Amino acid sequence: MADDIRENAMAGGTPARLRGLDANGNSISPTLEEVMNAMGIYTYSFTLAAKEEKDLGDLGYGMYLLASPNNAATAIFAFGSYSKGFVSDAGSNFYCDYTDGTKG
């Protein structure tokens, strides 16, 4: 068995799993994805061809960050219980219907 290491003497790094307690006080070792999902943080990653669309279904209320590494473009969408949402493109001043690029 490995030597015991004091928790404050552990090295840093990117964890594959975390340590914690569940609601009943039992020890658990969730993955980063499990922790993010419990917090309501979901990630999707896919590549689209030119003019291709991806239907993510009804994602509900929340804040969504879209990023394109190919052209260094990002957009943030925040939707709540009201029918209107807020869209920000970090100052490039181009707001549109991202389905077809109209309604600027």
CORKAGI-V668364 format. One record per pair of residues at least 6 apart in sequence whose C-alpha atoms are under 8 Angstrom apart, sorted by the first residue. I is the first residue (numbers start at 1). J is the second residue. Records with the same first field share a line. If there is no record, write none. Layout:
# CORKAGI-V668364
I->J / J
This chain:
# CORKAGI-V668364
15->32
16->31 / 32
17->29 / 30 / 31 / 32
18->29 / 30 / 31 / 32
19->27 / 28 / 29 / 30
20->27 / 28 / 29 / 30
21->27 / 28
22->28
36->42
48->54
53->99
60->79
61->78 / 79 / 80 / 81
62->78 / 79 / 80
63->76 / 77 / 78 / 79
64->76 / 77 / 78
65->74 / 75 / 76 / 77
66->74 / 75 / 76
67->73 / 74 / 75
68->74
74->89 / 90
75->87 / 88 / 89 / 90
76->87 / 88 / 89
77->85 / 86 / 87 / 88
78->85 / 86 / 87
79->85 / 86
87->95
88->95
89->95
94->104
95->103 / 104
96->102 / 103 / 104
97->103 / 104
